[in-house]
Amino acid sequence: MKKILVILVALFFLPNFVSASAPNNIYGIHLAQPQSQDIQAASDLVNSNGGKWGYVTLIIQENDRNREKWQGIFDQMRELHLIPIIRLATQPEGENWRRPEEKDAKDWVDFLDSLNWVVKNRYIIIFNEPNHGSEWGGEVDEKSYAKVTSVFAKALKEKNPDFFVMLSGFDASAPSWWPGLEDEEVFLKNFLNQSEKIFDYIDGWSSHSYPNPGFAGSPWDYGRGTVRTYDWELGVLRQLGISKELPVFITETGWKRGSEDGIANNFQAAFQSVWEQDPRVKAVTPFVLDYQGQPFLEFSWKKYQSDSFYQQYYSVQSLLKTKGEPEQIEKGQINFDLPGELVAQSKYNFRISLDNQGQAIWDKDDDYELRITNDGLKSTETLVSDVKDIKPYEEKTVDFSLKTSQENESQEIKFILAKNNKNVLESKPWRFKVLPLPDLTIKVNFWPIGRGKGDNFEVQIFDVDDRLVFKKKGVKVKDGKGLIKNIQNVAIDELYRVVVLKSGYLPRQTYIVFKSRDNIAQFKSMLPFDLNNDGKFDLKDFLKLLGR
């Protein structure tokens, strides 16, 4: 019976909706100042206990549009798996905030578009509580607000459709007391009379769902001035003719300082029994993580002049959360310059580069991996190293090994960057042939006697990264020539360093480009000065000569 009642209540109070397909972590927090330590504390709060990709509401003032600063903030949030919600603000003028103007839109849009955002959706709130005159140049003005928001919203969406635009959050408990205050319902009605098309450019609803009266209401209350204020607001919009389904972002909410246990319990109840149960709610960012002075000291989650937090922080931190999967723009290239001819029965160590020009950090811990496809051919085996910490606008190399078996006229390989078994990037094809093993003739002379001879030569071959790829001992040399058959692990038309060694002689080296046949490595005359066989000529060799 209880389960049936819960279902009936949900059907009665909630409208029809289409839920998002990707998992979403609704937990968030509001930051007054985006200091590095606060961003870390926010991640520790909202991404705890199974969570990832929680939300943070941030305010950017018009006199703080510093691209380097805000890109750094976004980059830290990217690393900590936090999604920014940006509220635009002008700047204080006396006791009021300067009223924004339509001409301000261009500078704002250009600045916001210059940033590499953390996720595909660029969440924007156009200013704050315009039914407070103090937030709008000292006087409530629905007509001015309609003009400004229309210009801003249209400019943002035309600049980039990834901007996810929301109107200001409203004070739902404000009385009608013009010019300083206006009832939200009256304001919305007057506002929509001035701008019928505004919701063509609005993607979501920003709500200040405070538990009133006195920021001390119950989490179980319904309607205007409660933690469900957003539900009342959406109802008002429907009555005013707005049929568009708007996902909800509660960007301000919270209780005024009182009983620590009581507030902690209230947040726990609101998150678990109210907001998480309503699929329309996509994010909740209570106000405010850290505020050390008036007028918002009593809303701060962080204790006054302390490094610790009130109980609500730890209670919310302990709640089970969802591992969110927001869409990120994937863009970049897989670059390589690899040989076109390899040889059979060989092992190679190659490198390719991953150039990240998107939003995500490519890392194994976030389920990224580099795969190699070879159209089902079994004559080649591959092994790829892990993808680690490739940030946007970085290019890093990834090692991979390849092992050939029999000869094969032609093979084709592609490199694929994948996440959660879905392809993100695909390289151009690498086409190569597997040829028979080549031979190598070495030409060696001794100083001062002429052509070398013996059966105890050693030959070593190094690639361009100075990695030893082949070694053979006991090579026979007669009349200054020796033959090594079936050289493995070399690529045709690639440069290698060849070293010859013999006991008592200093090593010699030369460089060759291997071909499929007629490979000759000719060395300068070997010098009989390495008496102690350490590969160099020094004082110890003289001492050896003197019998010491």
C-alpha positions as a Python dict, from the first residue, in 0.01 Angstrom:
ca = {
    (1, 'M'): (0, 0, 0),
    (2, 'K'): (283, 243, 88),
    (3, 'K'): (452, 180, -248),
    (4, 'I'): (125, 247, -431),
    (5, 'L'): (79, 575, -243),
    (6, 'V'): (433, 688, -333),
    (7, 'I'): (368, 616, -701),
    (8, 'L'): (33, 798, -696),
    (9, 'V'): (189, 1104, -527),
    (10, 'A'): (467, 1112, -784),
    (11, 'L'): (221, 1087, -1074),
    (12, 'F'): (4, 1359, -926),
    (13, 'F'): (276, 1615, -855),
    (14, 'L'): (520, 1556, -1141),
    (15, 'P'): (447, 1640, -1506),
    (16, 'N'): (540, 1417, -1797),
    (17, 'F'): (906, 1442, -1889),
    (18, 'V'): (1177, 1270, -2087),
    (19, 'S'): (1465, 1174, -1859),
    (20, 'A'): (1825, 1228, -1967),
    (21, 'S'): (1992, 915, -2103),
    (22, 'A'): (2332, 982, -1947),
    (23, 'P'): (2382, 929, -1572),
    (24, 'N'): (2385, 1260, -1383),
    (25, 'N'): (2517, 1356, -1041),
    (26, 'I'): (2286, 1632, -911),
    (27, 'Y'): (2505, 1721, -612),
    (28, 'G'): (2669, 2063, -623),
    (29, 'I'): (2769, 2368, -424),
    (30, 'H'): (2781, 2745, -475),
    (31, 'L'): (3118, 2920, -445),
    (32, 'A'): (3153, 3286, -358),
    (33, 'Q'): (3519, 3299, -464),
    (34, 'P'): (3672, 3030, -686),
    (35, 'Q'): (3991, 2981, -485),
    (36, 'S'): (4185, 2664, -561),
    (37, 'Q'): (4131, 2520, -214),
    (38, 'D'): (3757, 2587, -235),
    (39, 'I'): (3733, 2410, -570),
    (40, 'Q'): (3910, 2111, -417),
    (41, 'A'): (3676, 2118, -116),
    (42, 'A'): (3380, 2133, -356),
    (43, 'S'): (3502, 1822, -538),
    (44, 'D'): (3556, 1641, -209),
    (45, 'L'): (3194, 1723, -122),
    (46, 'V'): (2999, 1661, -442),
    (47, 'N'): (3205, 1380, -596),
    (48, 'S'): (3232, 1169, -283),
    (49, 'N'): (3092, 824, -216),
    (50, 'G'): (3068, 699, -575),
    (51, 'G'): (3004, 1039, -732),
    (52, 'K'): (3169, 1208, -1025),
    (53, 'W'): (3090, 1521, -1225),
    (54, 'G'): (2895, 1721, -967),
    (55, 'Y'): (2816, 2090, -1022),
    (56, 'V'): (2956, 2421, -898),
    (57, 'T'): (2788, 2758, -940),
    (58, 'L'): (3035, 3043, -993),
    (59, 'I'): (2991, 3418, -1042),
    (60, 'I'): (3189, 3615, -1300),
    (61, 'Q'): (3177, 3993, -1269),
    (62, 'E'): (3225, 4212, -1572),
    (63, 'N'): (3544, 4359, -1423),
    (64, 'D'): (3685, 4008, -1373),
    (65, 'R'): (3677, 3880, -1731),
    (66, 'N'): (4034, 3758, -1723),
    (67, 'R'): (4067, 3471, -1969),
    (68, 'E'): (4386, 3328, -1819),
    (69, 'K'): (4236, 3324, -1470),
    (70, 'W'): (3908, 3163, -1569),
    (71, 'Q'): (4067, 2913, -1805),
    (72, 'G'): (4285, 2805, -1514),
    (73, 'I'): (3973, 2763, -1298),
    (74, 'F'): (3800, 2561, -1570),
    (75, 'D'): (4109, 2344, -1614),
    (76, 'Q'): (4120, 2265, -1241),
    (77, 'M'): (3749, 2182, -1247),
    (78, 'R'): (3811, 1955, -1547),
    (79, 'E'): (4076, 1763, -1352),
    (80, 'L'): (3846, 1737, -1048),
    (81, 'H'): (3539, 1637, -1255),
    (82, 'L'): (3330, 1943, -1170),
    (83, 'I'): (3076, 2104, -1404),
    (84, 'P'): (3066, 2487, -1391),
    (85, 'I'): (2741, 2684, -1387),
    (86, 'I'): (2833, 3047, -1456),
    (87, 'R'): (2618, 3336, -1334),
    (88, 'L'): (2690, 3667, -1502),
    (89, 'A'): (2722, 3980, -1288),
    (90, 'T'): (2797, 4345, -1352),
    (91, 'Q'): (2970, 4524, -1060),
    (92, 'P'): (2855, 4713, -751),
    (93, 'E'): (2767, 5082, -773),
    (94, 'G'): (2705, 5203, -421),
    (95, 'E'): (2439, 4980, -264),
    (96, 'N'): (2321, 4842, -600),
    (97, 'W'): (2453, 4633, -883),
    (98, 'R'): (2497, 4825, -1208),
    (99, 'R'): (2207, 4762, -1442),
    (100, 'P'): (2332, 4566, -1746),
    (101, 'E'): (2266, 4704, -2092),
    (102, 'E'): (2198, 4541, -2426),
    (103, 'K'): (2533, 4663, -2563),
    (104, 'D'): (2716, 4463, -2296),
    (105, 'A'): (2623, 4135, -2464),
    (106, 'K'): (2901, 4132, -2726),
    (107, 'D'): (3189, 4162, -2479),
    (108, 'W'): (3034, 3896, -2257),
    (109, 'V'): (2972, 3653, -2542),
    (110, 'D'): (3320, 3699, -2690),
    (111, 'F'): (3481, 3636, -2351),
    (112, 'L'): (3271, 3332, -2267),
    (113, 'D'): (3328, 3184, -2613),
    (114, 'S'): (3705, 3226, -2578),
    (115, 'L'): (3718, 2969, -2295),
    (116, 'N'): (3762, 2597, -2342),
    (117, 'W'): (3467, 2480, -2134),
    (118, 'V'): (3476, 2173, -1916),
    (119, 'V'): (3182, 1992, -2077),
    (120, 'K'): (2981, 2038, -2395),
    (121, 'N'): (2696, 2223, -2222),
    (122, 'R'): (2808, 2576, -2135),
    (123, 'Y'): (2574, 2658, -1846),
    (124, 'I'): (2500, 3032, -1826),
    (125, 'I'): (2266, 3222, -1591),
    (126, 'I'): (2188, 3573, -1713),
    (127, 'F'): (2234, 3789, -1399),
    (128, 'N'): (2054, 3758, -1065),
    (129, 'E'): (1716, 3815, -894),
    (130, 'P'): (1587, 4102, -1110),
    (131, 'N'): (1275, 4127, -892),
    (132, 'H'): (1513, 4293, -642),
    (133, 'G'): (1576, 4654, -742),
    (134, 'S'): (1921, 4640, -581),
    (135, 'E'): (2020, 4374, -836),
    (136, 'W'): (1903, 4590, -1128),
    (137, 'G'): (2051, 4933, -1079),
    (138, 'G'): (1820, 5024, -787),
    (139, 'E'): (1481, 4973, -949),
    (140, 'V'): (1274, 4675, -1062),
    (141, 'D'): (1217, 4704, -1436),
    (142, 'E'): (1063, 4409, -1620),
    (143, 'K'): (1082, 4587, -1956),
    (144, 'S'): (1456, 4650, -1924),
    (145, 'Y'): (1516, 4296, -1803),
    (146, 'A'): (1322, 4156, -2099),
    (147, 'K'): (1528, 4354, -2350),
    (148, 'V'): (1862, 4266, -2191),
    (149, 'T'): (1794, 3895, -2148),
    (150, 'S'): (1655, 3864, -2501),
    (151, 'V'): (1968, 4019, -2650),
    (152, 'F'): (2202, 3815, -2429),
    (153, 'A'): (2024, 3484, -2482),
    (154, 'K'): (2001, 3526, -2858),
    (155, 'A'): (2365, 3635, -2885),
    (156, 'L'): (2484, 3339, -2681),
    (157, 'K'): (2288, 3080, -2879),
    (158, 'E'): (2389, 3231, -3213),
    (159, 'K'): (2754, 3235, -3110),
    (160, 'N'): (2752, 2870, -3011),
    (161, 'P'): (2450, 2643, -2965),
    (162, 'D'): (2636, 2467, -2682),
    (163, 'F'): (2559, 2763, -2455),
    (164, 'F'): (2291, 2635, -2219),
    (165, 'V'): (2107, 2954, -2128),
    (166, 'M'): (1898, 3018, -1817),
    (167, 'L'): (1720, 3327, -1688),
    (168, 'S'): (1812, 3473, -1351),
    (169, 'G'): (1705, 3294, -1041),
    (170, 'F'): (1425, 3487, -863),
    (171, 'D'): (1344, 3562, -502),
    (172, 'A'): (1016, 3374, -472),
    (173, 'S'): (945, 3523, -128),
    (174, 'A'): (979, 3889, -223),
    (175, 'P'): (665, 4104, -173),
    (176, 'S'): (527, 4350, -426),
    (177, 'W'): (688, 4671, -300),
    (178, 'W'): (790, 4876, -598),
    (179, 'P'): (1047, 5010, -688),
    (180, 'G'): (1265, 4799, -459),
    (181, 'L'): (1087, 4462, -479),
    (182, 'E'): (836, 4281, -693),
    (183, 'D'): (640, 3960, -647),
    (184, 'E'): (794, 3692, -870),
    (185, 'E'): (464, 3589, -1028),
    (186, 'V'): (378, 3951, -1111),
    (187, 'F'): (731, 4006, -1244),
    (188, 'L'): (714, 3700, -1468),
    (189, 'K'): (377, 3802, -1610),
    (190, 'N'): (499, 4155, -1690),
    (191, 'F'): (827, 4018, -1822),
    (192, 'L'): (659, 3777, -2064),
    (193, 'N'): (432, 4053, -2191),
    (194, 'Q'): (751, 4229, -2303),
    (195, 'S'): (929, 3926, -2452),
    (196, 'E'): (710, 3653, -2596),
    (197, 'K'): (994, 3478, -2785),
    (198, 'I'): (1253, 3471, -2506),
    (199, 'F'): (1198, 3101, -2431),
    (200, 'D'): (1306, 3012, -2785),
    (201, 'Y'): (1656, 3076, -2649),
    (202, 'I'): (1618, 2942, -2294),
    (203, 'D'): (1727, 2585, -2220),
    (204, 'G'): (1674, 2540, -1847),
    (205, 'W'): (1534, 2697, -1532),
    (206, 'S'): (1753, 2842, -1258),
    (207, 'S'): (1571, 2837, -925),
    (208, 'H'): (1641, 2984, -581),
    (209, 'S'): (1443, 2727, -386),
    (210, 'Y'): (1495, 2851, -31),
    (211, 'P'): (1307, 2699, 266),
    (212, 'N'): (1119, 2997, 400),
    (213, 'P'): (1000, 3170, 609),
    (214, 'G'): (1326, 3296, 755),
    (215, 'F'): (1536, 3037, 567),
    (216, 'A'): (1425, 2791, 834),
    (217, 'G'): (1139, 2598, 674),
    (218, 'S'): (1090, 2223, 664),
    (219, 'P'): (1231, 2013, 378),
    (220, 'W'): (890, 1844, 363),
    (221, 'D'): (697, 2161, 275),
    (222, 'Y'): (545, 2212, -70),
    (223, 'G'): (491, 2517, -287),
    (224, 'R'): (630, 2865, -309),
    (225, 'G'): (905, 2953, -63),
    (226, 'T'): (1013, 2593, -1),
    (227, 'V'): (1281, 2357, -130),
    (228, 'R'): (1023, 2279, -400),
    (229, 'T'): (987, 2640, -512),
    (230, 'Y'): (1099, 2536, -861),
    (231, 'D'): (783, 2324, -894),
    (232, 'W'): (564, 2625, -817),
    (233, 'E'): (767, 2837, -1063),
    (234, 'L'): (722, 2587, -1344),
    (235, 'G'): (350, 2586, -1271),
    (236, 'V'): (340, 2965, -1301),
    (237, 'L'): (518, 2944, -1635),
    (238, 'R'): (263, 2691, -1762),
    (239, 'Q'): (-20, 2920, -1655),
    (240, 'L'): (149, 3202, -1847),
    (241, 'G'): (159, 2991, -2164),
    (242, 'I'): (514, 2848, -2150),
    (243, 'S'): (480, 2483, -2247),
    (244, 'K'): (848, 2417, -2298),
    (245, 'E'): (988, 2147, -2067),
    (246, 'L'): (1273, 2306, -1872),
    (247, 'P'): (1526, 2103, -1672),
    (248, 'V'): (1578, 2257, -1330),
    (249, 'F'): (1902, 2383, -1179),
    (250, 'I'): (1859, 2485, -815),
    (251, 'T'): (2151, 2725, -800),
    (252, 'E'): (2067, 2868, -457),
    (253, 'T'): (1909, 2702, -155),
    (254, 'G'): (1993, 2639, 208),
    (255, 'W'): (1914, 2700, 571),
    (256, 'K'): (2029, 2987, 785),
    (257, 'R'): (2265, 2896, 1068),
    (258, 'G'): (2092, 2717, 1355),
    (259, 'S'): (2116, 2369, 1498),
    (260, 'E'): (2403, 2189, 1324),
    (261, 'D'): (2231, 1852, 1342),
    (262, 'G'): (1900, 2003, 1232),
    (263, 'I'): (2047, 2167, 919),
    (264, 'A'): (2246, 1854, 835),
    (265, 'N'): (1930, 1644, 862),
    (266, 'N'): (1736, 1894, 651),
    (267, 'F'): (1990, 1876, 368),
    (268, 'Q'): (1997, 1499, 386),
    (269, 'A'): (1618, 1480, 363),
    (270, 'A'): (1598, 1739, 82),
    (271, 'F'): (1859, 1567, -132),
    (272, 'Q'): (1746, 1210, -79),
    (273, 'S'): (1370, 1248, -56),
    (274, 'V'): (1295, 1557, -267),
    (275, 'W'): (1552, 1663, -525),
    (276, 'E'): (1693, 1321, -616),
    (277, 'Q'): (1341, 1186, -655),
    (278, 'D'): (1245, 1450, -915),
    (279, 'P'): (1399, 1378, -1257),
    (280, 'R'): (1341, 1739, -1361),
    (281, 'V'): (1612, 1847, -1113),
    (282, 'K'): (1951, 1824, -1281),
    (283, 'A'): (2165, 2005, -1025),
    (284, 'V'): (2143, 2149, -674),
    (285, 'T'): (2414, 2393, -563),
    (286, 'P'): (2333, 2518, -211),
    (287, 'F'): (2451, 2863, -111),
    (288, 'V'): (2738, 2887, -4),
    (289, 'L'): (3054, 2681, 61),
    (290, 'D'): (3262, 2951, 225),
    (291, 'Y'): (3161, 3305, 318),
    (292, 'Q'): (3350, 3462, 605),
    (293, 'G'): (3159, 3786, 658),
    (294, 'Q'): (2823, 3957, 641),
    (295, 'P'): (2569, 3944, 492),
    (296, 'F'): (2603, 3570, 421),
    (297, 'L'): (2812, 3440, 709),
    (298, 'E'): (2513, 3248, 844),
    (299, 'F'): (2479, 3052, 517),
    (300, 'S'): (2845, 2944, 503),
    (301, 'W'): (2915, 2571, 514),
    (302, 'K'): (3266, 2647, 634),
    (303, 'K'): (3314, 2757, 992),
    (304, 'Y'): (3422, 3111, 1070),
    (305, 'Q'): (3800, 3151, 1057),
    (306, 'S'): (3849, 2776, 1056),
    (307, 'D'): (3960, 2503, 816),
    (308, 'S'): (3672, 2277, 917),
    (309, 'F'): (3310, 2268, 804),
    (310, 'Y'): (2971, 2247, 972),
    (311, 'Q'): (2803, 1909, 1002),
    (312, 'Q'): (2597, 1960, 685),
    (313, 'Y'): (2916, 1933, 475),
    (314, 'Y'): (3007, 1594, 616),
    (315, 'S'): (2647, 1466, 609),
    (316, 'V'): (2602, 1554, 242),
    (317, 'Q'): (2950, 1420, 168),
    (318, 'S'): (2849, 1082, 313),
    (319, 'L'): (2544, 1042, 87),
    (320, 'L'): (2557, 798, -204),
    (321, 'K'): (2603, 972, -537),
    (322, 'T'): (2597, 896, -906),
    (323, 'K'): (2896, 872, -1136),
    (324, 'G'): (2790, 1136, -1386),
    (325, 'E'): (2873, 1108, -1755),
    (326, 'P'): (2833, 1453, -1912),
    (327, 'E'): (2901, 1487, -2281),
    (328, 'Q'): (3238, 1639, -2366),
    (329, 'I'): (3356, 1753, -2706),
    (330, 'E'): (3614, 1509, -2834),
    (331, 'K'): (3851, 1655, -3088),
    (332, 'G'): (4209, 1581, -3183),
    (333, 'Q'): (4440, 1376, -3398),
    (334, 'I'): (4637, 1053, -3385),
    (335, 'N'): (4966, 1123, -3560),
    (336, 'F'): (5242, 886, -3668),
    (337, 'D'): (5528, 845, -3913),
    (338, 'L'): (5589, 471, -3930),
    (339, 'P'): (5784, 255, -4176),
    (340, 'G'): (5612, 93, -4470),
    (341, 'E'): (5819, -226, -4473),
    (342, 'L'): (5893, -451, -4177),
    (343, 'V'): (6052, -795, -4163),
    (344, 'A'): (5918, -1129, -4046),
    (345, 'Q'): (5967, -1290, -3704),
    (346, 'S'): (6051, -957, -3544),
    (347, 'K'): (5942, -733, -3260),
    (348, 'Y'): (5921, -355, -3287),
    (349, 'N'): (5872, -74, -3039),
    (350, 'F'): (5710, 229, -3201),
    (351, 'R'): (5555, 554, -3084),
    (352, 'I'): (5253, 749, -3200),
    (353, 'S'): (5136, 1088, -3075),
    (354, 'L'): (4792, 1184, -2943),
    (355, 'D'): (4702, 1549, -2995),
    (356, 'N'): (4409, 1653, -2773),
    (357, 'Q'): (4212, 1953, -2900),
    (358, 'G'): (3887, 1882, -2716),
    (359, 'Q'): (3749, 1915, -2363),
    (360, 'A'): (3820, 1583, -2194),
    (361, 'I'): (4136, 1463, -2025),
    (362, 'W'): (4238, 1140, -2194),
    (363, 'D'): (4333, 899, -1919),
    (364, 'K'): (4294, 529, -1846),
    (365, 'D'): (4130, 614, -1511),
    (366, 'D'): (3849, 781, -1709),
    (367, 'D'): (3809, 471, -1927),
    (368, 'Y'): (4016, 592, -2224),
    (369, 'E'): (4226, 340, -2414),
    (370, 'L'): (4415, 321, -2740),
    (371, 'R'): (4326, 26, -2958),
    (372, 'I'): (4483, -118, -3271),
    (373, 'T'): (4275, -283, -3542),
    (374, 'N'): (4434, -492, -3815),
    (375, 'D'): (4133, -628, -4002),
    (376, 'G'): (4157, -967, -3838),
    (377, 'L'): (4503, -1056, -3971),
    (378, 'K'): (4667, -1296, -3726),
    (379, 'S'): (5024, -1262, -3853),
    (380, 'T'): (5079, -948, -3646),
    (381, 'E'): (5044, -909, -3269),
    (382, 'T'): (5026, -570, -3096),
    (383, 'L'): (5043, -431, -2744),
    (384, 'V'): (4970, -69, -2650),
    (385, 'S'): (5071, 121, -2337),
    (386, 'D'): (4812, 300, -2123),
    (387, 'V'): (4681, 646, -2211),
    (388, 'K'): (4768, 877, -1921),
    (389, 'D'): (4680, 1238, -1842),
    (390, 'I'): (4663, 1395, -2188),
    (391, 'K'): (4500, 1732, -2121),
    (392, 'P'): (4333, 1961, -2378),
    (393, 'Y'): (4587, 2130, -2604),
    (394, 'E'): (4856, 1880, -2511),
    (395, 'E'): (5027, 1631, -2739),
    (396, 'K'): (5190, 1322, -2590),
    (397, 'T'): (5343, 1006, -2726),
    (398, 'V'): (5213, 657, -2658),
    (399, 'D'): (5432, 349, -2699),
    (400, 'F'): (5316, 35, -2869),
    (401, 'S'): (5489, -290, -2963),
    (402, 'L'): (5427, -497, -3270),
    (403, 'K'): (5533, -855, -3339),
    (404, 'T'): (5537, -1008, -3687),
    (405, 'S'): (5540, -1376, -3773),
    (406, 'Q'): (5537, -1490, -4135),
    (407, 'E'): (5586, -1281, -4445),
    (408, 'N'): (5280, -1095, -4567),
    (409, 'E'): (5243, -890, -4881),
    (410, 'S'): (5032, -616, -4722),
    (411, 'Q'): (4871, -525, -4392),
    (412, 'E'): (4666, -230, -4272),
    (413, 'I'): (4638, -102, -3918),
    (414, 'K'): (4430, 177, -3763),
    (415, 'F'): (4472, 335, -3422),
    (416, 'I'): (4151, 409, -3233),
    (417, 'L'): (4108, 613, -2915),
    (418, 'A'): (3807, 474, -2731),
    (419, 'K'): (3616, 557, -2414),
    (420, 'N'): (3380, 311, -2251),
    (421, 'N'): (3413, 91, -2560),
    (422, 'K'): (3297, 374, -2789),
    (423, 'N'): (3527, 515, -3054),
    (424, 'V'): (3637, 874, -2995),
    (425, 'L'): (3907, 922, -3261),
    (426, 'E'): (4030, 710, -3550),
    (427, 'S'): (4363, 748, -3728),
    (428, 'K'): (4436, 725, -4096),
    (429, 'P'): (4542, 373, -4204),
    (430, 'W'): (4900, 258, -4158),
    (431, 'R'): (4980, 26, -4447),
    (432, 'F'): (5292, -188, -4443),
    (433, 'K'): (5441, -506, -4584),
    (434, 'V'): (5617, -785, -4396),
    (435, 'L'): (5926, -892, -4592),
    (436, 'P'): (6177, -1177, -4552),
    (437, 'L'): (6455, -1128, -4298),
    (438, 'P'): (6749, -935, -4451),
    (439, 'D'): (7119, -1020, -4421),
    (440, 'L'): (7404, -789, -4320),
    (441, 'T'): (7763, -795, -4442),
    (442, 'I'): (8021, -630, -4218),
    (443, 'K'): (8363, -509, -4339),
    (444, 'V'): (8628, -488, -4070),
    (445, 'N'): (8999, -395, -4077),
    (446, 'F'): (9258, -405, -3799),
    (447, 'W'): (9511, -131, -3748),
    (448, 'P'): (9796, -167, -3844),
    (449, 'I'): (9785, -514, -3999),
    (450, 'G'): (9494, -479, -4246),
    (451, 'R'): (9194, -707, -4301),
    (452, 'G'): (9024, -837, -3991),
    (453, 'K'): (8973, -1201, -3905),
    (454, 'G'): (8847, -1414, -3620),
    (455, 'D'): (8536, -1592, -3494),
    (456, 'N'): (8459, -1390, -3181),
    (457, 'F'): (8318, -1064, -3315),
    (458, 'E'): (7997, -917, -3172),
    (459, 'V'): (7754, -701, -3368),
    (460, 'Q'): (7490, -478, -3209),
    (461, 'I'): (7221, -278, -3389),
    (462, 'F'): (7044, 26, -3236),
    (463, 'D'): (6742, 220, -3364),
    (464, 'V'): (6711, 600, -3386),
    (465, 'D'): (6598, 611, -3021),
    (466, 'D'): (6919, 427, -2929),
    (467, 'R'): (6734, 113, -2828),
    (468, 'L'): (6915, -216, -2886),
    (469, 'V'): (6707, -409, -3140),
    (470, 'F'): (6948, -686, -3243),
    (471, 'K'): (7265, -849, -3107),
    (472, 'K'): (7473, -1142, -3223),
    (473, 'K'): (7790, -1286, -3071),
    (474, 'G'): (8042, -1524, -3225),
    (475, 'V'): (8032, -1361, -3566),
    (476, 'K'): (8303, -1499, -3798),
    (477, 'V'): (8514, -1259, -4006),
    (478, 'K'): (8751, -1376, -4280),
    (479, 'D'): (8957, -1153, -4508),
    (480, 'G'): (8785, -847, -4356),
    (481, 'K'): (8430, -968, -4422),
    (482, 'G'): (8160, -1128, -4212),
    (483, 'L'): (7801, -1225, -4290),
    (484, 'I'): (7508, -1216, -4047),
    (485, 'K'): (7199, -1381, -4184),
    (486, 'N'): (6836, -1312, -4089),
    (487, 'I'): (6858, -977, -3914),
    (488, 'Q'): (6545, -937, -3698),
    (489, 'N'): (6363, -633, -3559),
    (490, 'V'): (6468, -383, -3827),
    (491, 'A'): (6247, -184, -4062),
    (492, 'I'): (6330, -136, -4426),
    (493, 'D'): (6438, 215, -4533),
    (494, 'E'): (6499, 314, -4170),
    (495, 'L'): (6828, 437, -4020),
    (496, 'Y'): (7017, 224, -3765),
    (497, 'R'): (7345, 243, -3577),
    (498, 'V'): (7563, -67, -3612),
    (499, 'V'): (7840, -140, -3362),
    (500, 'V'): (8114, -401, -3395),
    (501, 'L'): (8312, -527, -3093),
    (502, 'K'): (8612, -762, -3051),
    (503, 'S'): (8814, -844, -2744),
    (504, 'G'): (9123, -623, -2715),
    (505, 'Y'): (9001, -369, -2969),
    (506, 'L'): (8811, -44, -2926),
    (507, 'P'): (8452, -63, -3060),
    (508, 'R'): (8367, 89, -3394),
    (509, 'Q'): (8029, 209, -3521),
    (510, 'T'): (7865, 320, -3842),
    (511, 'Y'): (7515, 405, -3968),
    (512, 'I'): (7318, 228, -4238),
    (513, 'V'): (6970, 238, -4385),
    (514, 'F'): (6848, -118, -4411),
    (515, 'K'): (6727, -249, -4745),
    (516, 'S'): (6567, -579, -4831),
    (517, 'R'): (6906, -694, -4969),
    (518, 'D'): (7272, -592, -5014),
    (519, 'N'): (7315, -439, -4668),
    (520, 'I'): (7679, -354, -4593),
    (521, 'A'): (7820, -196, -4277),
    (522, 'Q'): (8177, -79, -4330),
    (523, 'F'): (8376, 32, -4027),
    (524, 'K'): (8692, 232, -3977),
    (525, 'S'): (8994, 27, -3874),
    (526, 'M'): (8967, -122, -3526),
    (527, 'L'): (9240, -9, -3283),
    (528, 'P'): (9409, -264, -3052),
    (529, 'F'): (9408, -36, -2748),
    (530, 'D'): (9134, -185, -2527),
    (531, 'L'): (9358, -412, -2324),
    (532, 'N'): (9119, -444, -2031),
    (533, 'N'): (8811, -493, -2255),
    (534, 'D'): (8602, -211, -2102),
    (535, 'G'): (8517, -55, -2437),
    (536, 'K'): (8735, 256, -2396),
    (537, 'F'): (9096, 371, -2408),
    (538, 'D'): (9224, 522, -2083),
    (539, 'L'): (9489, 500, -1808),
    (540, 'K'): (9376, 153, -1710),
    (541, 'D'): (9487, 23, -2049),
    (542, 'F'): (9839, 160, -1989),
    (543, 'L'): (9849, -4, -1649),
    (544, 'K'): (9741, -333, -1809),
    (545, 'L'): (10024, -299, -2062),
    (546, 'L'): (10269, -251, -1775),
    (547, 'G'): (10135, -554, -1602),
    (548, 'R'): (9969, -363, -1322),
}
